[in-house]
Amino acid sequence: MEEYRQQIDIKKFLPHRPPMLMVSSMPYIDDTSVITEFLIDDQCIFVKEKVLTEPGLIENAAQTCSAIVGQSYFRKDDLEGTSNRLIGYISAIKKVRIHLLPKIGQTLVSKATLISRYDTDELSICTINCSSFTNDDLIVDCTLNCLIHEI
């Protein structure tokens, strides 16, 4: 059985801070998948006219996706995010389909799965699928290429 981490405080592992932090919690992560949650509030810079805009949906997906590969740069017993510092970039948006714009007060649940990964001494290049939902409604489905490296 694959080992996984539960209830990690994602704010300790992502360099983002409000209003750019697009993940509220991370109830599940393993070596190839992650589930994150984001409570949409009116303080988010990507909210316009009481809905989360398209750039906000893509940023949420990118932060969700980066957790999968980013975790490998930290020690398994590190629950505080102190064993490393990372930075990540979206290197390509291979596919994105936005079906609906979620509203303030809704929780966006994002589920990502690693498709491929290539590591060098300096960085990791990965392709990841991500789908986000509110309740049972599919909000966005995308495939991103990301670069992650230590700083």
HELIX and SHEET records of a PDB file:
HELIX    1   1 ILE A   10  LYS A   12  5                                   3    
HELIX    2   2 GLU A   54  GLY A   70  1                                  17    
HELIX    3   3 GLN A   71  TYR A   73  5                                   3    
SHEET    1   A 6 SER A  25  ILE A  29  0                                        
SHEET    2   A 6 SER A  33  LEU A  39 -1                                        
SHEET    3   A 6 THR A 107  ASP A 119 -1                                        
SHEET    4   A 6 LEU A 123  THR A 134 -1                                        
SHEET    5   A 6 ASP A 137  GLU A 150 -1                                        
SHEET    6   A 6 LEU A  86  ILE A  98 -1                                        
SHEET    1   B 2 VAL A  47  LYS A  48  0                                        
SHEET    2   B 2 VAL A  51  LEU A  52 -1                                        
END                                                                             
